[in-house]
Amino acid sequence: MSNTGTFKSLGDLPDDIVDDFKNKEYNTCKEKCINFLIPNPNNGIAYIYLGKIAESEKNYETAIQHYKKVIEIEPRFPYIWSYIGEDYTELEKYKEAYEAFTEEIALIPYKAAPWCMASLSAQKMGDHELAVGILKMAQGKVEKEGQSIVAYALGALQEVVGNNDEALVNYVQGQMSAVDEENKLISAERIYKMLKKD
């Protein structure tokens, strides 16, 4: 597999290992990755595969250990922090998840997903104010495509604590800033349900 992306430092893997992974032949793939890493200890892609295989076995602690190896190899690879954050979320370690998502935000502040996930982690930690603050900060940083997602998430947070007027404003903002019909519909459904309740 030729890694032509921005993060060439993560390395390449032979096609047979890639095929094993794609075909979900995880035991074979795991064994080949481990053997491949012996002469190539700085191959980040092999560690990502091992992490994904560990996740498929619900072995999130092991997955995180593999992903942390990737950080040592290429600390600027943003999506690794997302994988770590998701695994900490599975383990209900929300503070660690929050910290991972904020690392991702630092690397790609224009993407909506890490902001939403950091906010969700804050909410799970019981800090509603922080959860809302994160999304409000995201509104000024996220690219146009993500604006409706952030507004929708903010509306959902406000609705959970009974701030229905603010929730409605955010849902309307989400609908207005949506760049595609699918996102417009998501906000429209929430607006309809809220107005129906009244």
C-alpha positions as CSV (number, residue, x, y, z in Angstrom):
1,M,0.0,0.0,0.0
2,S,1.5,3.3,-1.1
3,N,0.8,6.1,1.4
4,T,0.6,9.1,-0.8
5,G,-1.2,11.3,1.8
6,T,0.2,14.2,3.8
7,F,1.5,11.9,6.5
8,K,4.1,9.8,4.5
9,S,6.0,9.4,7.8
10,L,3.3,6.8,8.8
11,G,4.8,4.5,6.2
12,D,3.5,1.9,3.8
13,L,2.3,-1.6,4.2
14,P,2.5,-4.5,1.7
15,D,-0.7,-5.1,-0.3
16,D,-1.3,-8.5,1.3
17,I,-1.6,-7.0,4.8
18,V,-3.9,-4.3,3.5
19,D,-6.1,-7.0,1.7
20,D,-6.3,-9.1,4.9
21,F,-7.5,-6.0,6.8
22,K,-10.1,-5.1,4.1
23,N,-11.3,-8.7,4.0
24,K,-11.6,-8.7,7.8
25,E,-9.1,-11.5,8.2
26,Y,-8.0,-9.9,11.4
27,N,-6.0,-12.7,12.9
28,T,-3.9,-13.1,9.8
29,C,-3.5,-9.3,9.5
30,K,-2.6,-8.9,13.2
31,E,0.1,-11.6,12.9
32,K,1.5,-10.0,9.7
33,C,1.5,-6.5,11.2
34,I,3.4,-7.7,14.3
35,N,6.0,-9.5,12.1
36,F,6.2,-6.4,9.8
37,L,6.9,-4.1,12.8
38,I,10.0,-6.1,13.9
39,P,12.2,-4.7,11.1
40,N,9.9,-1.6,10.7
41,P,9.2,-0.3,14.2
42,N,8.2,3.1,13.0
43,N,5.4,2.1,10.7
44,G,2.3,4.0,11.9
45,I,-0.1,2.3,9.5
46,A,0.7,-1.1,11.0
47,Y,-0.1,0.3,14.5
48,I,-3.4,1.9,13.2
49,Y,-4.4,-1.5,11.8
50,L,-3.5,-3.2,15.1
51,G,-5.6,-0.6,16.9
52,K,-8.6,-1.1,14.7
53,I,-8.3,-4.9,15.1
54,A,-8.2,-4.4,18.9
55,E,-11.3,-2.2,18.7
56,S,-13.1,-4.9,16.7
57,E,-12.4,-7.2,19.7
58,K,-13.6,-4.5,22.1
59,N,-10.1,-4.3,23.5
60,Y,-10.0,-0.6,23.8
61,E,-7.1,-0.3,26.2
62,T,-4.9,-2.2,23.7
63,A,-6.2,-0.1,20.8
64,I,-5.2,3.1,22.7
65,Q,-1.7,1.7,23.3
66,H,-1.3,1.1,19.6
67,Y,-2.6,4.6,18.7
68,K,-0.2,6.2,21.2
69,K,2.7,4.5,19.2
70,V,1.4,6.4,16.2
71,I,1.6,9.7,18.0
72,E,5.3,9.0,18.8
73,I,5.9,8.5,15.1
74,E,3.7,11.4,13.8
75,P,2.2,13.7,16.4
76,R,0.6,15.9,13.8
77,F,-1.7,13.1,12.5
78,P,-5.1,14.5,13.8
79,Y,-7.4,11.5,13.3
80,I,-5.4,9.3,15.8
81,W,-6.7,11.6,18.6
82,S,-10.2,10.9,17.4
83,Y,-9.6,7.1,17.6
84,I,-8.1,7.5,21.1
85,G,-11.0,9.8,22.2
86,E,-13.6,7.3,20.9
87,D,-11.9,4.4,22.7
88,Y,-11.8,6.4,26.0
89,T,-15.5,7.1,25.5
90,E,-16.2,3.4,25.1
91,L,-14.3,2.9,28.4
92,E,-16.3,5.7,30.0
93,K,-13.1,7.6,30.7
94,Y,-14.6,10.9,29.7
95,K,-11.9,13.2,31.0
96,E,-9.3,11.3,28.9
97,A,-11.6,11.3,25.9
98,Y,-12.1,15.1,26.3
99,E,-8.3,15.6,26.4
100,A,-7.9,13.5,23.2
101,F,-10.6,15.5,21.3
102,T,-9.0,18.8,22.4
103,E,-5.7,17.6,20.9
104,E,-7.5,16.9,17.7
105,I,-9.2,20.3,17.8
106,A,-5.7,21.9,18.1
107,L,-4.7,20.2,14.8
108,I,-7.9,20.6,12.8
109,P,-9.9,23.4,14.4
110,Y,-12.0,23.9,11.3
111,K,-13.7,20.4,11.5
112,A,-16.9,20.1,13.5
113,A,-16.6,16.5,14.7
114,P,-13.8,17.0,17.3
115,W,-15.6,20.0,18.8
116,C,-18.9,18.0,19.1
117,M,-17.1,15.1,20.6
118,A,-15.2,17.2,23.1
119,S,-18.5,18.8,24.1
120,L,-20.2,15.4,24.5
121,S,-17.3,14.3,26.7
122,A,-17.7,17.5,28.8
123,Q,-21.4,16.7,29.1
124,K,-20.6,13.1,30.2
125,M,-18.3,14.5,32.8
126,G,-21.2,16.5,34.2
127,D,-19.9,19.9,33.0
128,H,-22.8,21.3,31.0
129,E,-21.3,24.8,31.0
130,L,-18.1,23.6,29.5
131,A,-20.0,21.5,26.9
132,V,-21.9,24.6,25.8
133,G,-18.8,26.8,25.9
134,I,-16.9,24.4,23.6
135,L,-19.7,24.5,21.0
136,K,-20.0,28.3,21.2
137,M,-16.3,28.6,20.6
138,A,-16.6,26.2,17.7
139,Q,-19.1,28.4,16.0
140,G,-16.4,31.0,15.1
141,K,-13.9,28.4,14.0
142,V,-15.6,25.6,12.1
143,E,-15.8,25.6,8.3
144,K,-19.1,26.3,6.6
145,E,-20.0,22.6,6.1
146,G,-19.8,22.0,9.9
147,Q,-21.7,25.0,11.1
148,S,-25.1,23.4,11.0
149,I,-23.8,20.3,12.9
150,V,-22.4,22.6,15.7
151,A,-25.7,24.6,15.8
152,Y,-27.7,21.4,16.0
153,A,-25.5,20.0,18.8
154,L,-25.8,23.2,20.7
155,G,-29.6,23.1,20.3
156,A,-29.7,19.5,21.6
157,L,-27.6,20.5,24.7
158,Q,-29.9,23.4,25.4
159,E,-33.0,21.2,25.0
160,V,-31.6,18.6,27.5
161,V,-31.5,21.2,30.3
162,G,-34.8,22.8,29.4
163,N,-33.6,25.9,27.6
164,N,-36.2,25.4,24.9
165,D,-36.0,29.0,23.4
166,E,-32.3,28.8,23.0
167,A,-32.5,25.3,21.6
168,L,-35.1,26.4,19.0
169,V,-32.8,29.4,18.0
170,N,-29.9,27.0,17.5
171,Y,-32.0,24.5,15.5
172,V,-33.2,27.3,13.2
173,Q,-29.6,28.5,12.8
174,G,-28.6,24.9,12.0
175,Q,-31.3,24.7,9.4
176,M,-30.3,28.0,7.8
177,S,-26.6,27.2,7.7
178,A,-27.0,23.6,6.4
179,V,-25.2,23.1,3.1
180,D,-27.2,20.0,2.1
181,E,-30.8,18.8,2.3
182,E,-30.0,16.0,4.8
183,N,-28.7,18.4,7.4
184,K,-31.6,20.8,6.8
185,L,-34.0,18.0,7.4
186,I,-32.4,17.0,10.7
187,S,-32.8,20.5,12.1
188,A,-36.3,20.8,10.6
189,E,-37.5,17.6,12.4
190,R,-36.3,19.0,15.8
191,I,-38.0,22.3,15.1
192,Y,-41.2,20.6,14.2
193,K,-41.1,18.4,17.3
194,M,-40.4,21.3,19.6
195,L,-43.2,23.5,18.1
196,K,-45.6,20.5,18.3
197,K,-44.9,20.2,22.0
198,D,-46.0,23.8,22.6
